[in-house]
Amino acid sequence: MKANFRVIGKIGFLLAFIGFLMPMAAEFQDAATSHLSALGLVPARSSYNGFALAELASKYKEQGSSVLLYLFFMIELAGIIIGILLLMKKNVPVLVDWIVLIASILFVLIIQGMVRGEKRIELELASGFSVILIGLIGSLVCQIINQVKPSKQNSIRNSKKCPFCANNIKKEAIVCQFCGKDLPKEEKANINSDG
């Protein structure tokens, strides 16, 4: 069974979706305060998942940031839907994969800047943001592997093994580039009849 890296890459969108539901940002605490909150002496810090972060942005009249967070959520859903369609053997253009992936990465960078740049309440990135990054990096790696893999398969399809040295050579070869021996006549006849 061959691995379909295009479908496997959509698991990264699922991770990003899960990361959006996890705490993405939390109120900043210094070491002393976090130690006291661990003992139960100080209330624990507030953490915000993607939806709570969007509400926080709209609370501070930053509608653009709120809309970006909701758009990111919808793009991750689109990535998951593409994965489902691919599993159902539907034809989805590769360009759509790249558009969704690049848009997701851009939105993550914008969200990261938004969280770090929030002045009204000091926020730091939380575990959900890490899960989002891991998912999108995994998707990017799988997408790149998927793009590189077909050209390698084409080169294998257009090659054969030399009967003398067992190295892969082009089907059209008359002389092996590795051992320098002439290919047998029947090999040349088979190549011409196949081509």
CYANA upper distance limits for C-alpha pairs under 8 A (distance plus 0.5 A):
  3 ALA  CA      8 ILE  CA      8.35
  4 ASN  CA      8 ILE  CA      6.78
  4 ASN  CA    146 ASN  CA      8.10
  5 PHE  CA      9 GLY  CA      6.32
  5 PHE  CA    142 CYS  CA      5.68
  5 PHE  CA    143 GLN  CA      7.25
  5 PHE  CA    145 ILE  CA      7.31
  5 PHE  CA    146 ASN  CA      5.95
  6 ARG  CA     10 LYS  CA      7.46
  6 ARG  CA    142 CYS  CA      6.80
  6 ARG  CA    143 GLN  CA      6.36
  6 ARG  CA    146 ASN  CA      6.35
  7 VAL  CA     11 ILE  CA      7.96
  7 VAL  CA     83 GLY  CA      6.03
  7 VAL  CA     86 LEU  CA      6.88
  7 VAL  CA     87 LEU  CA      7.44
  8 ILE  CA     12 GLY  CA      8.27
  8 ILE  CA    139 SER  CA      8.27
  8 ILE  CA    142 CYS  CA      7.39
  9 GLY  CA     13 PHE  CA      7.95
  9 GLY  CA    138 GLY  CA      6.90
  9 GLY  CA    139 SER  CA      4.66
  9 GLY  CA    140 LEU  CA      7.74
  9 GLY  CA    141 VAL  CA      8.17
  9 GLY  CA    142 CYS  CA      5.46
  9 GLY  CA    143 GLN  CA      6.83
 10 LYS  CA     14 LEU  CA      7.12
 10 LYS  CA     79 GLY  CA      6.75
 10 LYS  CA     80 ILE  CA      6.53
 10 LYS  CA     82 ILE  CA      8.06
 10 LYS  CA     83 GLY  CA      5.73
 10 LYS  CA    139 SER  CA      6.76
 11 ILE  CA     15 LEU  CA      6.79
 11 ILE  CA     80 ILE  CA      8.07
 11 ILE  CA     83 GLY  CA      8.33
 11 ILE  CA    135 GLY  CA      7.74
 11 ILE  CA    139 SER  CA      7.78
 12 GLY  CA     16 ALA  CA      6.69
 12 GLY  CA    134 ILE  CA      7.87
 12 GLY  CA    135 GLY  CA      4.23
 12 GLY  CA    136 LEU  CA      5.93
 12 GLY  CA    137 ILE  CA      8.03
 12 GLY  CA    138 GLY  CA      6.09
 12 GLY  CA    139 SER  CA      5.41
 13 PHE  CA     17 PHE  CA      6.56
 13 PHE  CA     76 GLU  CA      6.01
 13 PHE  CA     77 LEU  CA      8.17
 13 PHE  CA     79 GLY  CA      6.16
 13 PHE  CA     80 ILE  CA      6.44
 13 PHE  CA    135 GLY  CA      6.51
 13 PHE  CA    136 LEU  CA      7.00
 13 PHE  CA    139 SER  CA      7.48
 14 LEU  CA     18 ILE  CA      6.72
 14 LEU  CA     76 GLU  CA      7.74
 14 LEU  CA     79 GLY  CA      8.38
 14 LEU  CA     80 ILE  CA      6.61
 14 LEU  CA    135 GLY  CA      7.87
 15 LEU  CA     19 GLY  CA      6.51
 15 LEU  CA    131 VAL  CA      6.78
 15 LEU  CA    132 ILE  CA      6.65
 15 LEU  CA    134 ILE  CA      8.15
 15 LEU  CA    135 GLY  CA      5.44
 15 LEU  CA    136 LEU  CA      8.46
 16 ALA  CA     20 PHE  CA      6.68
 16 ALA  CA     76 GLU  CA      7.22
 16 ALA  CA    131 VAL  CA      6.75
 16 ALA  CA    132 ILE  CA      4.44
 16 ALA  CA    133 LEU  CA      7.68
 16 ALA  CA    134 ILE  CA      8.31
 16 ALA  CA    135 GLY  CA      5.78
 16 ALA  CA    136 LEU  CA      7.13
 17 PHE  CA     21 LEU  CA      7.24
 17 PHE  CA     73 PHE  CA      7.31
 17 PHE  CA     76 GLU  CA      6.26
 17 PHE  CA     77 LEU  CA      7.65
 17 PHE  CA    132 ILE  CA      7.79
 18 ILE  CA     22 MET  CA      6.89
 18 ILE  CA    128 GLY  CA      8.11
 18 ILE  CA    131 VAL  CA      8.14
 18 ILE  CA    132 ILE  CA      8.17
 19 GLY  CA     23 PRO  CA      7.99
 19 GLY  CA     24 MET  CA      7.61
 19 GLY  CA    127 SER  CA      8.16
 19 GLY  CA    128 GLY  CA      4.61
 19 GLY  CA    129 PHE  CA      6.56
 19 GLY  CA    130 SER  CA      7.96
 19 GLY  CA    131 VAL  CA      5.55
 19 GLY  CA    132 ILE  CA      5.50
 20 PHE  CA     24 MET  CA      7.13
 20 PHE  CA     49 ASN  CA      6.58
 20 PHE  CA     50 GLY  CA      5.44
 20 PHE  CA     51 PHE  CA      8.35
 20 PHE  CA     73 PHE  CA      7.65
 20 PHE  CA    128 GLY  CA      6.65
 20 PHE  CA    129 PHE  CA      7.79
 20 PHE  CA    132 ILE  CA      7.49
 21 LEU  CA     49 ASN  CA      5.85
 21 LEU  CA     50 GLY  CA      6.51
 21 LEU  CA     51 PHE  CA      8.02
 21 LEU  CA    128 GLY  CA      7.76
 22 MET  CA     48 TYR  CA      8.40
 22 MET  CA     49 ASN  CA      5.70
 22 MET  CA     50 GLY  CA      8.00
 22 MET  CA    127 SER  CA      7.73
 22 MET  CA    128 GLY  CA      5.17
 23 PRO  CA     47 SER  CA      6.12
 23 PRO  CA     48 TYR  CA      5.50
 23 PRO  CA     49 ASN  CA      4.64
 23 PRO  CA     50 GLY  CA      7.84
 23 PRO  CA    126 ALA  CA      6.42
 23 PRO  CA    127 SER  CA      6.79
 23 PRO  CA    128 GLY  CA      5.54
 23 PRO  CA    129 PHE  CA      8.07
 24 MET  CA     47 SER  CA      7.87
 24 MET  CA     48 TYR  CA      6.35
 24 MET  CA     49 ASN  CA      5.49
 24 MET  CA     50 GLY  CA      6.80
 24 MET  CA     53 LEU  CA      8.41
 24 MET  CA    125 LEU  CA      6.46
 24 MET  CA    126 ALA  CA      5.29
 24 MET  CA    127 SER  CA      6.67
 24 MET  CA    128 GLY  CA      4.92
 24 MET  CA    129 PHE  CA      5.30
 25 ALA  CA     47 SER  CA      6.25
 25 ALA  CA     48 TYR  CA      5.75
 25 ALA  CA     49 ASN  CA      7.30
 25 ALA  CA     53 LEU  CA      8.01
 25 ALA  CA    115 VAL  CA      7.45
 25 ALA  CA    123 LEU  CA      6.57
 25 ALA  CA    124 GLU  CA      5.98
 25 ALA  CA    125 LEU  CA      4.99
 25 ALA  CA    126 ALA  CA      5.25
 25 ALA  CA    127 SER  CA      8.45
 25 ALA  CA    128 GLY  CA      8.25
 25 ALA  CA    129 PHE  CA      7.96
 26 ALA  CA     45 ARG  CA      7.32
 26 ALA  CA     46 SER  CA      6.22
 26 ALA  CA     47 SER  CA      4.55
 26 ALA  CA     48 TYR  CA      6.45
 26 ALA  CA    123 LEU  CA      5.80
 26 ALA  CA    124 GLU  CA      5.93
 26 ALA  CA    125 LEU  CA      6.93
 26 ALA  CA    126 ALA  CA      6.63
 27 GLU  CA     45 ARG  CA      6.28
 27 GLU  CA     46 SER  CA      6.21
 27 GLU  CA     47 SER  CA      6.92
 27 GLU  CA    121 ILE  CA      7.59
 27 GLU  CA    122 GLU  CA      6.15
 27 GLU  CA    123 LEU  CA      4.98
 27 GLU  CA    124 GLU  CA      6.73
 28 PHE  CA     45 ARG  CA      8.19
 28 PHE  CA    122 GLU  CA      5.93
 28 PHE  CA    123 LEU  CA      5.61
 28 PHE  CA    124 GLU  CA      6.07
 29 GLN  CA     33 THR  CA      6.44
 29 GLN  CA     34 SER  CA      6.47
 29 GLN  CA     45 ARG  CA      7.89
 30 ASP  CA     34 SER  CA      6.77
 31 ALA  CA     35 HIS  CA      6.68
 32 ALA  CA     36 LEU  CA      6.84
 33 THR  CA     37 SER  CA      6.61
 33 THR  CA     42 VAL  CA      7.73
 34 SER  CA     38 ALA  CA      6.64
 34 SER  CA     44 ALA  CA      8.21
 35 HIS  CA     39 LEU  CA      7.06
 36 LEU  CA     40 GLY  CA      6.88
 36 LEU  CA     41 LEU  CA      5.87
 36 LEU  CA     42 VAL  CA      6.10
 37 SER  CA     41 LEU  CA      6.10
 37 SER  CA     42 VAL  CA      4.97
 37 SER  CA     43 PRO  CA      6.14
 37 SER  CA     44 ALA  CA      5.73
 37 SER  CA     45 ARG  CA      8.43
 38 ALA  CA     42 VAL  CA      8.47
 38 ALA  CA     44 ALA  CA      8.04
 40 GLY  CA     44 ALA  CA      8.24
 47 SER  CA    126 ALA  CA      8.47
 48 TYR  CA     52 ALA  CA      5.58
 48 TYR  CA     53 LEU  CA      5.84
 49 ASN  CA     53 LEU  CA      6.45
 49 ASN  CA    128 GLY  CA      7.95
 50 GLY  CA     54 ALA  CA      6.69
 50 GLY  CA     69 LEU  CA      7.09
 51 PHE  CA     55 GLU  CA      6.79
 51 PHE  CA     69 LEU  CA      8.07
 51 PHE  CA     70 TYR  CA      8.07
 52 ALA  CA     56 LEU  CA      6.58
 53 LEU  CA     57 ALA  CA      6.67
 53 LEU  CA     66 SER  CA      8.09
 53 LEU  CA     69 LEU  CA      8.41
 54 ALA  CA     58 SER  CA      6.76
 54 ALA  CA     65 SER  CA      7.47
 54 ALA  CA     66 SER  CA      4.78
 54 ALA  CA     67 VAL  CA      7.94
 54 ALA  CA     69 LEU  CA      6.50
 54 ALA  CA     70 TYR  CA      7.79
 55 GLU  CA     59 LYS  CA      6.50
 55 GLU  CA     66 SER  CA      7.30
 56 LEU  CA     60 TYR  CA      6.98
 57 ALA  CA     61 LYS  CA      6.97
 57 ALA  CA     62 GLU  CA      5.60
 57 ALA  CA     63 GLN  CA      7.12
 57 ALA  CA     65 SER  CA      6.65
 57 ALA  CA     66 SER  CA      5.95
 58 SER  CA     62 GLU  CA      5.65
 58 SER  CA     63 GLN  CA      5.66
 58 SER  CA     65 SER  CA      8.23
 58 SER  CA     66 SER  CA      6.31
 62 GLU  CA     66 SER  CA      7.07
 63 GLN  CA     67 VAL  CA      6.59
 64 GLY  CA     68 LEU  CA      6.70
 65 SER  CA     69 LEU  CA      6.84
 65 SER  CA    111 ILE  CA      8.20
 65 SER  CA    114 MET  CA      7.71
 66 SER  CA     70 TYR  CA      7.02
 67 VAL  CA     71 LEU  CA      6.58
 68 LEU  CA     72 PHE  CA      6.58
 68 LEU  CA    107 PHE  CA      7.51
 68 LEU  CA    111 ILE  CA      8.25
 69 LEU  CA     73 PHE  CA      6.89
 69 LEU  CA    107 PHE  CA      8.27
 69 LEU  CA    111 ILE  CA      7.65
 70 TYR  CA     74 MET  CA      6.84
 71 LEU  CA     75 ILE  CA      6.62
 72 PHE  CA     76 GLU  CA      6.77
 72 PHE  CA    104 SER  CA      6.86
 72 PHE  CA    107 PHE  CA      6.57
 72 PHE  CA    108 VAL  CA      8.28
 73 PHE  CA     77 LEU  CA      6.87
 74 MET  CA     78 ALA  CA      6.71
 75 ILE  CA     79 GLY  CA      6.80
 75 ILE  CA    100 VAL  CA      6.92
 75 ILE  CA    103 ALA  CA      8.09
 75 ILE  CA    104 SER  CA      7.08
 76 GLU  CA     80 ILE  CA      6.86
 76 GLU  CA    100 VAL  CA      8.44
 76 GLU  CA    104 SER  CA      7.64
 77 LEU  CA     81 ILE  CA      6.65
 78 ALA  CA     82 ILE  CA      6.64
 78 ALA  CA    100 VAL  CA      7.94
 79 GLY  CA     83 GLY  CA      6.84
 79 GLY  CA     97 ASP  CA      7.96
 79 GLY  CA    100 VAL  CA      7.01
 79 GLY  CA    101 LEU  CA      8.26
 80 ILE  CA     84 ILE  CA      6.83
 81 ILE  CA     85 LEU  CA      6.68
 82 ILE  CA     86 LEU  CA      6.64
 82 ILE  CA     92 VAL  CA      7.70
 82 ILE  CA     97 ASP  CA      8.24
 83 GLY  CA     87 LEU  CA      6.72
 84 ILE  CA     88 MET  CA      6.80
 85 LEU  CA     89 LYS  CA      6.95
 85 LEU  CA     90 LYS  CA      5.82
 85 LEU  CA     91 ASN  CA      8.19
 85 LEU  CA     92 VAL  CA      7.97
 86 LEU  CA     90 LYS  CA      5.86
 86 LEU  CA     91 ASN  CA      7.42
 86 LEU  CA     92 VAL  CA      7.47
 92 VAL  CA     96 VAL  CA      7.66
 93 PRO  CA     97 ASP  CA      7.68
 94 VAL  CA     98 TRP  CA      7.06
 95 LEU  CA     99 ILE  CA      6.68
 96 VAL  CA    100 VAL  CA      6.65
 97 ASP  CA    101 LEU  CA      6.56
 98 TRP  CA    102 ILE  CA      6.44
 98 TRP  CA    143 GLN  CA      8.40
 99 ILE  CA    103 ALA  CA      6.49
100 VAL  CA    104 SER  CA      6.57
101 LEU  CA    105 ILE  CA      6.78
101 LEU  CA    136 LEU  CA      7.92
101 LEU  CA    139 SER  CA      8.00
101 LEU  CA    140 LEU  CA      7.66
102 ILE  CA    106 LEU  CA      6.66
103 ALA  CA    107 PHE  CA      6.61
104 SER  CA    108 VAL  CA      6.67
104 SER  CA    136 LEU  CA      8.07
105 ILE  CA    109 LEU  CA      6.85
105 ILE  CA    136 LEU  CA      7.44
106 LEU  CA    110 ILE  CA      6.78
107 PHE  CA    111 ILE  CA      6.50
108 VAL  CA    112 GLN  CA      6.49
108 VAL  CA    133 LEU  CA      8.32
109 LEU  CA    113 GLY  CA      6.72
110 ILE  CA    114 MET  CA      6.59
111 ILE  CA    115 VAL  CA      6.63
112 GLN  CA    116 ARG  CA      6.66
112 GLN  CA    125 LEU  CA      8.15
113 GLY  CA    117 GLY  CA      6.24
114 MET  CA    118 GLU  CA      6.51
115 VAL  CA    123 LEU  CA      6.59
115 VAL  CA    124 GLU  CA      7.28
115 VAL  CA    125 LEU  CA      7.52
116 ARG  CA    123 LEU  CA      7.02
116 ARG  CA    124 GLU  CA      7.04
116 ARG  CA    125 LEU  CA      8.17
118 GLU  CA    122 GLU  CA      6.94
118 GLU  CA    123 LEU  CA      7.31
125 LEU  CA    129 PHE  CA      6.87
126 ALA  CA    130 SER  CA      7.51
127 SER  CA    131 VAL  CA      6.91
128 GLY  CA    132 ILE  CA      6.76
129 PHE  CA    133 LEU  CA      6.79
130 SER  CA    134 ILE  CA      6.66
131 VAL  CA    135 GLY  CA      6.58
132 ILE  CA    136 LEU  CA      6.69
133 LEU  CA    137 ILE  CA      6.50
134 ILE  CA    138 GLY  CA      6.56
135 GLY  CA    139 SER  CA      6.68
136 LEU  CA    140 LEU  CA      6.59
137 ILE  CA    141 VAL  CA      6.68
138 GLY  CA    142 CYS  CA      6.68
139 SER  CA    143 GLN  CA      6.51
140 LEU  CA    144 ILE  CA      6.69
141 VAL  CA    145 ILE  CA      6.68
142 CYS  CA    146 ASN  CA      6.52
143 GLN  CA    147 GLN  CA      6.82
144 ILE  CA    148 VAL  CA      6.75
145 ILE  CA    149 LYS  CA      6.36
146 ASN  CA    150 PRO  CA      7.61
147 GLN  CA    151 SER  CA      8.32
148 VAL  CA    152 LYS  CA      7.34
149 LYS  CA    153 GLN  CA      6.87
150 PRO  CA    154 ASN  CA      6.74
151 SER  CA    155 SER  CA      6.88
152 LYS  CA    156 ILE  CA      6.89
153 GLN  CA    157 ARG  CA      6.69
154 ASN  CA    158 ASN  CA      6.80
155 SER  CA    159 SER  CA      6.91
156 ILE  CA    160 LYS  CA      8.17
158 ASN  CA    170 LYS  CA      6.60
158 ASN  CA    171 LYS  CA      6.35
159 SER  CA    168 ASN  CA      6.57
159 SER  CA    169 ILE  CA      5.82
159 SER  CA    170 LYS  CA      4.81
159 SER  CA    171 LYS  CA      5.33
160 LYS  CA    168 ASN  CA      5.87
160 LYS  CA    169 ILE  CA      5.99
160 LYS  CA    170 LYS  CA      6.72
160 LYS  CA    171 LYS  CA      6.15
161 LYS  CA    165 CYS  CA      8.49
161 LYS  CA    166 ALA  CA      5.57
161 LYS  CA    167 ASN  CA      5.84
161 LYS  CA    168 ASN  CA      5.00
161 LYS  CA    169 ILE  CA      6.48
162 CYS  CA    166 ALA  CA      5.22
162 CYS  CA    167 ASN  CA      6.04
162 CYS  CA    168 ASN  CA      6.83
162 CYS  CA    169 ILE  CA      6.96
162 CYS  CA    176 CYS  CA      7.09
162 CYS  CA    183 LEU  CA      8.11
163 PRO  CA    183 LEU  CA      8.22
164 PHE  CA    179 CYS  CA      8.10
164 PHE  CA    181 LYS  CA      8.17
165 CYS  CA    178 PHE  CA      8.06
165 CYS  CA    179 CYS  CA      6.93
167 ASN  CA    178 PHE  CA      7.68
169 ILE  CA    173 ALA  CA      7.32
169 ILE  CA    176 CYS  CA      7.17
169 ILE  CA    177 GLN  CA      7.71
171 LYS  CA    191 ILE  CA      6.84
172 GLU  CA    188 LYS  CA      8.43
172 GLU  CA    191 ILE  CA      7.10
172 GLU  CA    192 ASN  CA      8.48
173 ALA  CA    183 LEU  CA      8.47
174 ILE  CA    182 ASP  CA      6.61
174 ILE  CA    183 LEU  CA      6.20
174 ILE  CA    188 LYS  CA      7.38
175 VAL  CA    180 GLY  CA      6.38
175 VAL  CA    181 LYS  CA      6.12
175 VAL  CA    182 ASP  CA      4.95
175 VAL  CA    183 LEU  CA      6.24
176 CYS  CA    180 GLY  CA      5.40
176 CYS  CA    181 LYS  CA      6.10
176 CYS  CA    182 ASP  CA      7.01
176 CYS  CA    183 LEU  CA      7.49
183 LEU  CA    187 GLU  CA      6.91
183 LEU  CA    188 LYS  CA      7.47
184 PRO  CA    188 LYS  CA      7.23
185 LYS  CA    189 ALA  CA      6.82
186 GLU  CA    190 ASN  CA      6.58
187 GLU  CA    191 ILE  CA      6.70
188 LYS  CA    192 ASN  CA      6.80
189 ALA  CA    193 SER  CA      6.68
190 ASN  CA    194 ASP  CA      6.52
191 ILE  CA    195 GLY  CA      6.54
